[in-house]
Amino acid sequence: MLAERQSFVTHLECSMTGDRCEADQVHGLSRVGRPLLVRYDLAALAAHLDRDALERRDTDLWRWRELLPVRQTRDIVSLGEIETPLVPLPRAGGSNVLVKDEGRLPTGSFKARGLVMAVSMAKALGVTRIAMPTNGNAGAALAAYATRCGIKTVVFCPDDTPEINVREIALQGARVWRVNGLIDDCGAIVAEGAKQGRWYDVSTLKEPYRIEGKKTMGLELAAQFGWRLPDAIFYPTGGGTGLIGMWKAFDELEALGWIGPERPKMFAVQAAGCAPIVKAFDDGVEHAERWENAETIAAGIRVPRAVGDFLILRAVRESGGKALAVGDDAIERAVVQAAKQDGLLLCPEGGATLAAYHDALAAGLVGKSDRVVLFNCATGLKYPMPDDSRTLDRHAPIDFDAL
Ligand SMILES: *Cc1c(COP(=O)(O)O)cnc(C)c1O
């Protein structure tokens, strides 16, 4: 299964200044307060592994191990990170629209990709306590992986976080606190505790390894598309880890000679009630302002401020894509449409990508023949569903024609 040489990490690098830091030490943000990116010896990797050898491996997340930061097999804290399928959406989307269904990952969301990496690295580096702010899914993934390897976790979420998330976090072994504020208010508490040395802060992009885990979405897409990337990707963007990670993955694959220079148009999808990246994109600026009074049913993208804003905006602009906002009504309609027409239950954030795709098609930003990937980031089963049931009295005569 897993070979001895696990990783080709050389060092870490500030995403803003390019400043180098040593690998194999506990890091947070860079000296200037921006995300750190993991760098690899891609030339050595290319000599060690080729595409064909990779394709002969099992299709799980760990097939990419040389492009991931965990050096020793014994540090991998796994709950079964499968490659997620691309599910066609022929009626609700169209004949070239595929949904990358991330709801099938452990803990029911793609947060598992990021947290399996962050926790495995924390374990490798001897971390014993972790804290994070969450809108739900990240906390659940953290709790599960950390508990599995004996790391203690404290999780802070906005007090209106969906009940199912709060309960799964607690049941999977974390101490969970409901806070009367938004995710960045929770983040401030985590940062303060970290400053006091109480725990390691694994907030989105504030440690280097969640991006590496999320990067596997881009690696998988390349392999699933036969090493020719799709024409457009619609990604529901909160902190933007996945979008930044995929963009990084494509560069690494090109450096390995496994894909060419073509890139998908990246569409960062946000909710109209919390769209800081869309505003910054439209304003033509490099950093986003905090979005006040953020509100949307798509909790996973209710992120008023993102530390990696400039990285998201850079990727979207370089790709020739766009940042798009969709209203909660359109999100709800899209969820119903995909479920009723194609039998695929999306989470609200996934619904947002379908709604944004329809808008982009109408605006001519993508064409009908473009190969499009929509991200469904979590299982639709974690979210409230409309009640459309009827009751039947089995003791009364049944009108079978009316059933
Ligand atoms: C976290 C989350 C997102 C946003 O992902 P980022 O990579 O942080 O932008 C979208 N949808 C769901 C369901 C999430 O849990």
The ligand as an SDF file (V2000), in Angstrom:
LIG
                    3D

 15 15  0  0  0  0  0  0  0  0999 V2000
  -16.7500   25.1930    4.2580 C   0  0  0  0  0  0  0  0  0  0  0  0
  -17.7990   25.0170    3.2670 C   0  0  0  0  0  0  0  0  0  0  0  0
  -17.7990   25.7550    2.0790 C   0  0  0  0  0  0  0  0  0  0  0  0
  -16.7300   26.7790    1.7510 C   0  0  0  0  0  0  0  0  0  0  0  0
  -15.4850   26.1770    1.5270 O   0  0  0  0  0  0  0  0  0  0  0  0
  -14.1520   27.0500    1.5000 P   0  0  0  0  0  0  0  0  0  0  0  0
  -13.1520   26.2040    0.8080 O   0  0  0  0  0  0  0  0  0  0  0  0
  -13.7990   27.3490    2.9120 O   0  0  0  0  0  0  0  0  0  0  0  0
  -14.4550   28.3020    0.7470 O   0  0  0  0  0  0  0  0  0  0  0  0
  -18.8140   25.5230    1.1760 C   0  0  0  0  0  0  0  0  0  0  0  0
  -19.7880   24.6330    1.4260 N   0  0  0  0  0  0  0  0  0  0  0  0
  -19.8210   23.8920    2.5490 C   0  0  0  0  0  0  0  0  0  0  0  0
  -20.9340   22.9070    2.7520 C   0  0  0  0  0  0  0  0  0  0  0  0
  -18.8350   24.0540    3.5140 C   0  0  0  0  0  0  0  0  0  0  0  0
  -18.8680   23.3220    4.6340 O   0  0  0  0  0  0  0  0  0  0  0  0
  1  2  1  0
  2  3  1  0
  2 14  2  0
  3  4  1  0
  3 10  2  0
  4  5  1  0
  5  6  1  0
  6  7  2  0
  6  8  1  0
  6  9  1  0
 10 11  1  0
 11 12  2  0
 12 13  1  0
 12 14  1  0
 14 15  1  0
M  END
$$$$
